[in-house]
Structure formats: structure tokens, C-alpha cells
Amino acid sequence: MKSMQILEWGKPLEMRDVETPVPQGKQILIAVEYCGVCHSDLHIHEGFFDLGNGVRFPISERGVHPPFTMGHEPVGRVVAVGPKANPELLGRSFVIYPWISCEGCEPCLNGLTQICDAPKIIGTRVDGAYADHIIVPDEKFLVDYGDINPVLACTLACSGLTVFSALKKILPQKLGGQDTILIIGAGGLGLSAVMLAKSLSDAQIVIADIDQTKLDTAMDLGANKSVLSNSKNASEQIKAFAAAGNGLAASLDFVGLPQTMQLGLDSLRKGGVHVHVGLFGGAHQLSLPPLSFRMLQIKGSYVGTLEEFKELISLVRNGMRMELPLEVRPLAEANVALNDLREGEIVGRVVLKP
């Protein structure tokens, strides 16, 4: 089979011929039809995450070493099954839940399977879908996407699910039309967040980014106000808009820089919630007394559970609007796609087709 692999951290991927795996036990062999290019692939490709203050977390400390195949947003067709798997799956296409967990550690037992202590995540811990075939360990990770466009369906496995889970961390507040949500970042995550927030709440939506073209796209998708996040008075603009109602109830940071976290915290009303999602990197210095004085909440959010994924797929299958800008490119152009994403030249999502 063909696979675009990391042979050396930070160097261009190379197309290689590797042995097609044979499914064992309950395993399922999937012929990949599409795979999304996610921003976290940039960090994996570089071989580290930036923890700030000059500290890096190497991917190798997770036990991942080149040659390695990225790709954690796959849609594909079942072409072979192991002797203990269901043969009736053959020929059917599914979107794959890639966040494979051990189901025995403390996070798993507490329902937080996406932060499992011993994960086998497709495309981040084990070889993924920048290839024409992948192995899925069990039928339960295959989700029927119905008549959803498969190019969109694959992006729901990470960016859609990440946004959905993050929004669920603020929606129990029952936000209404007089409340305002700030979405920081108008990339694939942020644009998905605009549409999901419009579908799941009546709150007003402010979108912040450094790219006016992406802000314009977000406004077309339903945002109520756009703000250039690198402008000197960005926080004042956000607070002025939110002041027409009950102030800024929540900020969702899909970038993950010290500057974007500060923008969210500065703009919140008393009792507001900041949800940190983005993995861009760095370290944030936090003044502690205002957390108490203003009763602010800071929450981390990382992808979502299998149950949340099935819930999201069901919502989209039943008509929830998800008109995310999508572009399909050949798998052989993975390096160009990664570079375009790194340079901020992609509006919406790029999806690779083997």
C-alpha cells in the first residue's frame, strides 16, 4: 500500500510502499477514501509541542518514532475483517472515531476516554490515514455517516468533535439571545464553531482572528460580529458589542497562544468561562486575584468521547447546518497542504484523497 510518511521530524513527508496490514481478531481493514489535514498534524510533523519558555515536549516521548504515518480524520470502506469481526461490514463506508482508548485506566473509567493514559490514537500514536489503508481495532469505532458528504464527514472526527465537545462545556448555562460567545480563531475549528454555536444556542457570536478573509467567511456562516484580534482595542470592541446584552458569557480559544488566552480572559463578564482548546503553544502568566474577584472559570477541552461523536454525526445527519469550506487534494500533495496550513493560506479545511 501507499503511505505518506514522516521519515525525519520536520522534513517533507515521503511516499513509500509499505506492506498492507492483515486484520487480526476483531480488527478491520479500511480502504481510505478521504482524510482531513488537521492543524495538530503540524505539531506532529515537527516532532514536538511548544510548552513555552523554551520548553518542548517531544513526540518521541509518547513512543512515536519515524517512519510514521499521520492522519486522524479518516473516512473509508471496509475491505477486509479479522476472523472475530463482523463480515457484514464488508463493502460499507464509515467515518472512523480515531481516539482509541484502553478503557481500563482511570480517565477511561471516568468517561474521559479521549485522555486515556495508554491510547492507540490513529494518526497520532499509531499509523494513520495519510495512506490508502488503515487498521481499525474494533467495529465500535466505525460510525455510519449516512448521506453526509464524506469530505465533510471525515473532518467531523476531529475538528467537528473538538468544537462540539468544547461548546458542550458552556452550553449548560442555557445561553440566550442576550448572551455573547467569543470564538477565537477562524480556521477550520473556528468556522465549525460558528455554525455549531448558531445551531445549538441563541447566543450572539463574535469571531476574532488576524486574517480578514477568514473573518469575512465566518460572518457569511453566521457570526454576528468580527474583530481583528491583533488590533490594539480588540478586547474593547468585543466588550462593547457584548455590552448590548448581558456581556461576554464565554470565550472559546481555538488558537492557543498566550495572547489569545489573554484576549478571552480580558473580555469576559464576571462569572464568565474561558475554554482553552488550541495547541499552538506557549506559556501564559496569569494574575491570580482576578480569578477570585471576577469568579472566572478556565477549562481545558480536548477532542471528545465516542458518544459525543455519535451525537454530533446524528445532528448533522438530521439537518444541522455544516457548510464548512472544503478543498480536496491528492494524497501526494500532503506536503503542500501542510505548508499552506502552516502559512495560514487555507480557508476552511483541506482533505486528502489517496
Buried (B, 14 or more C-beta within 10 A) or exposed (E): BBBBBBEEBEEBBBBBEBEBBEBEEBBBBBBBBBBBBBBBBBBBBBBBBBEEEEEBEEBEEEEBEBBBBBBBBBBBBBBBBBEEBEEEBBEEBBBBBBBBBEEEBEBBEEEBBBBBEEBBBBBBBBBBBBBBBBBBBBBEBBBBBEEBBBBBBBBBBBBBBBBBBBBBBBBEBEBEEBBBBBBBBBBBBBBBBBBBBBBBBEBBBBBBBBBEEBBBBBBEBBBBBBBBBEEEEBBEBBBEBBEEBBBBBBBBBBBBBBBBBBBBBBBBBEEBBBBBBBBBBBEBEEEEEBEEEBEBBBBEBBBBBBEBBBBBBEBBBEEBEBEBBBBEBEBBBBBEBBEBBBEEEBBBBBBBBB
